[in-house]
């Protein structure tokens, strides 16, 4: 238990943990107390922003290997610090905080108000995962979370919101499929090492024709 708490409160995991926990609590009490959900959204987004500012000073990479599929391919959670990643995570947290402040009035009294704040915090967690991802597989998982949560949030709108949400989810789903195929090709070509985002750039030509296909798929995504 202590090891789990140390892992979830590490410098790189902390903004993700805050957003995930806040979203989970907001979802559980969404119908019972929308007012507490508002406070959770404010505290969660502000807390994630503060945690990202702490990461700004630098943090050791985080790695947790889940399982090995083959000798060269392992499923692992890799997070790493970078200036761009910190900027994206901080911007996402600040944007979530602004959305929360705006929604205090815009969503007041709506039937799914509490769940809206839960989805918002989960979307923030996904954005932080994308920003701090140390490999492409982690980035893909984070982006899928963002895509799903945005769909659920848009789906709560009035008028033709449901149709717009379905269209947006379809377009993002196609992009996600391209990214997933690129990840699969990279893993098949060079194992888990080829998925790393901290190893510096690679020459497309070093992978032959597969490299150009991967480049095109990521460009589409």
URQUIMO-V770609 format. One line per field, one symbol per residue. phi: phi as a letter, one per 20 degrees, with the letter a starting at -180 (. if undefined). psi: psi as a letter, one per 40 degrees, with the letter a starting at -180 (. if undefined). burial: 1 if it has 16 or more other C-alpha atoms within 10 Angstrom, else 0. A space follows every 10 residues. Layout:
phi = ???
psi = ???
burial = ???
This chain:
phi = .fffffffdf geegffffff ffffffffdg efbgffffff ffffffffff fffffgfobf gdcceebdeb fddcebedcb ebffffffff ffffffffff fffgefdgnf gdgffgffff ffffgfffff fdgdbfffgf ffffffgfff fffffefeme ffffffffff ffffffffff fffffffffc mfffefdden fcffffdmff ffffgfffff f
psi = dddddddeei dddddddddd dddddddded ddgddddddd dddddddddd ddddddeiii ihhhhdihda dehihihhii hidddddddd dddddddddd ddedddehei dfdddddddd dddddddddd deheiddddd dddddddddd ddddeeiibf dddddddddd dddddddddd ddddddddde addeeieeei iihdeeeadd dddddddddd .
burial = 0000001101 1111111111 1111111011 0001101101 1111111111 1111110000 0100000000 0011011111 1100110111 1111011011 0001001000 0111111111 1111111111 1111111111 1111111111 1111110000 0100100010 0110110111 0110111000 1111111100 0000000001 1011001100 1
